[in-house]
Amino acid sequence: MVPHLSTALTGPLLDLERRMLGAQPAIEHWFRSQWQEHTPPFYSSVDLRNSGFKLAPVDTNLFPGGFNNLNPDFLPLCVQAVQTAIEKNCPDARGVLLIPENHTRNQFYLQNVAQLVLIFKQAGLRVRIGSLLPDITQPTTLELPDGNSLLLEPLQRKGNRLGVENFDPCVVLLNNDLSAGVPDILKNLEQDVLPPLHAGWTTRRKSRHFAAYDRVANEFARLIDIDPWLVNPYFDTCDQVDFQQRIGGDCLAERVDEILNRTRAKYAEYGVKEAPFVIVKADAGTYGMGIMTVKDASEVRDLNRKQRNKMAVVKEGLEVHDVLVQEGVYTFENIGVAVAEPVVYMIDRYVVGGFYRVHTERGIDENLNAPGMQFAPLAFDTSCTLPDPDSAPDDTPNRFYAYGVVARLAMLAAAVELEEMER
């Protein structure tokens, strides 16, 4: 069953959905032409926020870690997409080396790894798991709560090829976002490394991604004749910030004020009664760390010690000095009493599933990627990318089509972003 969403009763977004449905042939043709010019990331996930009057991406992950949260009925979509993606990079591929995060105690993440292994095996590939953990010096079995297990093996490098004992793969697949840096063992390999090393948070920046998304969204908006703001959050950046030393507060306050004023003007244009807000977050990193909601510029000038400590470091203990100031997008979706936001998963250029991230202790203007979150699988079936043009605009599948379109815009922006980083 598809969870009931409060947004289904919210009117203004229907116009955006109707425009997308009416332009569906043009949209799909436009995407096809884009994939002739750009190579999609191997896989990606996009966090969306649906405020009823606006549907926009707020984060794009190139090392998605929630495949275990997808509806199992749509495993075949994942398998077919993996076959397509692998054939592009290594047509004769028989073996894939999967390198996960070092979260050996995070059972939810390990179930994601197990699901990836299942997907690749069903795609006809041999899969071995190579660990970057220094204490994995021999094959180590990890038991999972569902009765399955994973075998982690120490990596072995021979010349410019990486593998594990008696296994020389064609493709090295990273499910590790490289927040702690790029290990020497991964550098200068002759095998394909997917996603590429420069997709990791060592070098990638959210501001670069949203700059690319800004261009993609503007072109898409011209295609279907909409205001690009309806699918695109405003943003700006501050660098050389030091939360512990109280450096950069004025820069942050100025950027917050600017984004709030621009958003306030749009709210007035569209008759939105809510107060605008911004999200201040680290320009690099994931796992929902280093994020705060701000409704007035004074809030970032007067952070208390607890707030400064929260913002100062992200995953792997890395200090935050580059900050993204992003227009906040309300989420008016909920499942029961829990606030919800959709997350769309893609492999290659295909939407393969999604889920709702839900949180009972967070508000409609807060980050939901936080301890206490739960997941509600969604069947992003073929109607997500192939809608019925004759269905009513408030039918549930139509909302999924809009999700799929906006998520693919973010995926296209990621493709452009990675190409520009290579130059």
Secondary structure, 3 states (H helix, E strand, C coil): CCCCCHHHHCCCHHHHHHHHHHCHHHHHHHHHHHHHHCCCCCEEEEEEEECCCCEEEEEEECCCCCHHHCCHHHHHHHHHHHHHHHHHHCCCCCEEEEEECCCCCCHHHHHHHHHHHHHHHHCCCEEEEEECCCCCCCCEEEECCCCCEEEEEECEEECCEEEECCECCCEEEEECCCCCCCCHHHCCCCCEEECCHHHCCCCCCHHHHHHHHHHHHHHHHHHHCCCHHHHCCCEEEECCCECCCCECHHHHHHHHHHHHHHHHHHHHHHCCCCCCCEEEEECCCCCCCCEEEECCCHHHHCCCHHHHHHHHECHHHCECCCEEEEECCCCCEEECCEEEEEEEEEECCEEEEEEEEEECCCCCCCCCCCCCCEEEEECCCHHHCCCCCCCCCCCHHHHHHHHHHHHHHHHHHHHHHHHHHHC
